[in-house]
Amino acid sequence: MLTFDRYLLRSFAHVFTACFLALFGLMIIIDLLENLDDFLARNRDGGIIGLVKAIGEFYAIQSIFFLDRAGPALLVISVMTVLILFQRSGELHPLLAAGIPMYRVLLPIVGAAAMVSGMLALNQEMVIPRFAHAAYAARGGGDSAAVRVESIYDNASRISIDGRNLRMAERTIEQAEFVLPAPSIASDLTILKAEKAVHCPAASGHSAGWKLYGVRPRYRELELTEAGLKVIHPGEGEDEAFVTTAVTCDQLYKRGSSYALLSTRELMDRIVSPAFGPETVHRLIVHLHGRFVQPLLNVITVLLIIPVMVRRESTGLVADSALCAVVLSIFFGAVYAGGYLGQAHLVAPDLAAWVPVVVGGSLSAWFSGVIRT
């Protein structure tokens, strides 16, 4: 039996790898057809070797984000494909004839789903946060891509942050503007303009914030209140200053979805931070609950696929596959509907995330009675 378990796991690994390479390769081809000019423009005099190297480095990093987004779908496709192949070849019948239960025969599939879920969780927690800036990188390398800044309001200090361009890789705002409110931070409404602002994460010597270069008016010209002196600090040079705030780079661009690139610890830190408003915090809480239940949903999906694909009264692989697609469509529809209701404040975030787990687990237990024996 252990030999068959290894054979089943090896087959699943081959199918999962083939599906990943096929789908990601297709994405690369489509993306290259649309953006090859960007690679050529930034390649300069690198030649064909430099061009191939730039393309390889860019898509190697993008594969990290692709695996995170497509991982659950690849898991479903791989499990269905393996079950179809094993039934067509008749490899399950001898084991069933020997009296081995179907769930024991296909236990490695469930274990493989758990391992893939663990791999996706590690990718989300340890790899993606380190390369989050690359999600917005320019194709072909060279100078990092500059995107338009989406102004944001710090709920803790009441400071508004804006600017012309944002460079994610360098964590820099070009032509930055920090509006200091009156009378809480400054005696009069003051706009701090800087040639650039660089985000500095929290360290032992200072809190997180933005270091401003080429700032006008200069720090000694500011009329700060007592609270303002705790937020605005002088820099090393006369035209430098430091603004303490929990607002980071990703909050200034696509903040409606950029939190998906954060680790769970970073999400929890933002939820308790006073710098973010109630709407942002609610979005983060919904996403956090969804991240907690995702590994469970992956395993439950496999437990739904198995009894439907190997039914006792099967009418054929085509009909079983179609029925499996219908069941999964309903299940995933319920998952996405719960997420939408949670984001829309119609359902509590924890309820929106965990109800599909309870419903899916109940359905998998109910379907277990129709499995082939």
N, C-alpha and C positions, 0 to 999 in steps of 0.2 A: 504493500500500500504506500509505503514511503517513496518507492520508486515512481509510482504514478503521481504522487503529490509533487515531486520535483519536476516531473514532466509537465504537469498542469501549470505550475508556476513559471516554468521556462516558456511555455506556449503563451501565457499571458504577458510575460515580459517582452517577448518578440512582437506580439500584436500591438502592445502599448507603444513600444518604441517605433514601430513602423507607422502607426497612426500619427504619432507626434511629428516624425520626420516628414510625412506626407503633407500634413496640414500646415506645418511651419514652413516647409519648402514652398508650398503654394502661396503662402502669405509673402514670402521673400520675393517670389517672382512677380507678384502683382505690385508690391511696393517698389521694386526696382524699376518696373516699367514706367511708373509714375514719377519716380524721384531720382533716376539715374543721372539726370543733369546736375542735381545738387552734389552728388559724389564727384562728378567730373569737374565741376567748378571749384571745389575745395581741394581737389587733388593737386592742382598746380603742376609742378614738374616732377611729381612722384613716379610717373611712369605706370606701366601696367601692374608692376609688383606693389607699388604704393596704393593703387586703386583697389586691388584685390584685398590687401591688408586692411584698408579702411572699411571696406564692405564687410569683411569677416568680423572685425572687432565690433562694428555697430550691431550686426544681427546676432552676434554671440551674446551681447548684453540684452538685446531685445528678447531673446529666447527665455530669459528669466521671467519677464512680464507675461509673455505668451503662455508659459507653463502655468502661471498663477491663474490666468483667466480661463484657459481652455482645459485645465487639469481635470475638473469634475466631468466635463463632457467626454474627454478622452477615456476616462475610466468607464463610463457607461458604454461607449462604443466598443471598447476592448472586451468587456465582459460579454456583451451580446455576440461579438464575433467569435470568441472562444467557444461559447456554448453552441453556436451554429456549426462550427467546424467539427466539434466533438460529436455532435449528433449525426451529422452527415456521414462521418467515418464509422459510426457505430461503436465508438470506444467506451461508451458508458454502459452498454448492455451487459458485457461480461461481469462487470463489478456489481451491477444490480442483481444479476442472476446468482452471484455468490452470496447474496443476502446483506450486502453493505448498503446502508441507507443513503439516499441521494444527497442529503445535506453533508454526510461524512465524505462522500465522494468529491463534492464541490467545496469542501471547507477551505482548501487552499485559495479559492477565488475570493472568499470573504477575507481571508488573511491578507491577500494581495491588495484588496481594497483598503484595508486598514493601513498597510505599509505605504501605499500611494498617498493616503490622506495625511499620514505623518510626514512624508516627504514634502507635500504641499505646505503643511504648517511650518516646517523648518525653513522652506523657501520664503514664506511670508514673513517670518519673524527675524531671520538672520541674514538673508541674502538681499531681499528687495530693499529694505531700509538703507543699505550701504550703497546701492546703485539707483536710488530713487531719482536723483537729478538726471540720470541718463534717459529717463522716460521722455524728457523734453529736449534731448541733445540734438544738435544739428547733424544731418547726414553727411558723412565724409570727413568728420573731425574738423580740425582747424579751430577757428574761433567758435565758442559756444553760441548757441542760438539765443537771441534776445527776444523776449516776449513782452507784450504790453502788461503793465502793472494793473491789477485790480485793487483799487483802494480799499482799505479796511479800517475799522474803528476798534481801538483797544478799549474794551469795556472796563478795564481796571483803572487806567490812567486817563481815559477820555481823549487820548491822542489819536489823530487821524494820520494814517500813513499812505503816501501816494508816491508816484514817480513816473518817469517816462518809460524806461525799459527795465526788465528783470532778467538777469543771467543766473539760471539755477545752479550751474556747475560751480561758479565762483561765489554764489550766495550774495550777489551784489545788485543794488538798485542804482541805475544811472539817473542823474538829475532828480534826486530824491527830495521829497517834501514832507516834513513832519509838522502838522498843525498842532500847536500847543494851546489848549483851551484856557480861557480866563473865566473866573479868577482862581480856578483850582490849581493850575500848573504855573501860569504866568499872570502877571498883573494885567496885561492886555493880551488880546488874541494875537499870537505870534506864529509866523510861518518860518520854520527852519528849512532853508534850502541848502542842499549839499550837492557837490559834483558827483559824489557816489556815496553809498552807504553799504557797509559790509556787515552781514549778520555774524555775531559771535555767540556761540553756544555757551551755556553756563559753565563756569570753571571755579576753582577754589578761591580765586581772587575777585571774582565779579559775577553778577547775575547775567542771564541771557539778555541780549539786546542788539542794537545796531550802532556801529561805529561810523560816524559821519566825517567825511573828508571834504575840505573846501567849503565849510559851512558858513552861511551868512544868515542873520547876523552872528558875530562871533560870541562865544560863550560869555565873555566878560561884559558884553553889551546886553545880555538878557536880564530881564527883571523877573526872576523866578520867586515863587512863593516857597514856603517851608516844605510843602508837599512836592513842589517842582524840583527842589534841590535833591530830593531822594530819588528822582527819576532821571533828571538830566545832569550829567557829570562832565567835567572838563576832560579834554583829550591831552595827548602828549604835546601837540602843537597848538598854536594860537587859533588855527582855523580847523580844529578838530573838536568833536564832542561825542559823547556816548549817551544813547537813549535806552533806558532799561525797559524792556517789554517782552512778553512771552510770544508775541507774533513772530512767526518764522517765514521763510521764503515760500513754502508751499501754500501758505495762507493768502499769498498775493497773486496766485495764478491757479485757476481751476480749483478753487477751494471746495467746490461742490463734490469733487471726486478725488482730489489729491490725498485725502486722508486714508484711502485704500492702500497707499504705499508706506504707511507708518507701521511700526511694530505695535504690539498690544500694549506694551509699557508706555509708549509715546501717546497712544490713544487715551489711556487712563490718566496720564498726566494732564492732557488737554481738557479732559472732562472735569477735573477738579480745579483747573486754572480759572481765576476770575477774569482773565483777559478776553474770554470768548463768551458771546451772547447765548441766550437760552436756545435759540433756533440751531445754532452750530452745535451746542452741547447735545441737543436731542438727536441730531443726525449722527453724531459720534456714538451715542449710546446704542442706537439702532444697529449701526454697523458693527459695534463691538459684540452685541448679542449674536448677530449673524455670523461673525467670525468664530464664535465659540461653538455654534451648532453645526458648522459646515462639515467637520470630520464625521459627525454622527449622521448627517444627511447623506454623505458619500456611502457609508456602510449600509444605511437603510435602503438606498437606491439599489444596491447589489442584492439585498435580501428581497426586494420587490421583483427584480429581473429574474432571479433563479426560478421561483415557482411558476412564473408566467411562461418562461421559455422552455421549461421541461415539464409541462402539464401532463397529468395522467391521461386525459382524453384529448390529446393533441390532434389537430386537423391538418398539420403540416407546418414546416418551418416558416413559410411566408405568413400564414395566418398568426402564428405565435409571435413573430416579429412585429406584425402590425398591431396586435393586441398589446404587446409590451410598449410600443411607441405611444399608444393611447393612454395606458396607465401612467407612464412617465410624464406625458404632457400634462395630465391632470395633476400629478404630484408636484411637478416643478411650477405649474401655474399657481398652485396653492402657496408654494414657498415665496414666489415673487409677489403674489397678492398680499401675503402677510407683511413682506418688506415694505410694500407701497402703503399699506394701511398704517404701519408703524411710522413711516416718514411723514404721513399726512396727519398725524396726531389723532387718528380715529381709533387706534388700538394701542395699548401699552407696549413699549418696545420689547420687554421680555415675553409678553404673551404672543406678539407677532412673530417672534423668532422660534419659540419653543412649541407652539401648537402644531406646526407642520411636522416636528419630530415625533410628537405623540401620535398624530394621525398616521404618519408614515409607518411608525413601528407597529401600530395596531393593524394596518392593512397588510404588512408583511407577515404578521402572525396569522391573520385570517387566510391569506393566500397559501400558507404553508400546507393547508389541507388538500390542495389540488396538485401537489407535486407528485411526480412519477415515482413509483416504488418498485 
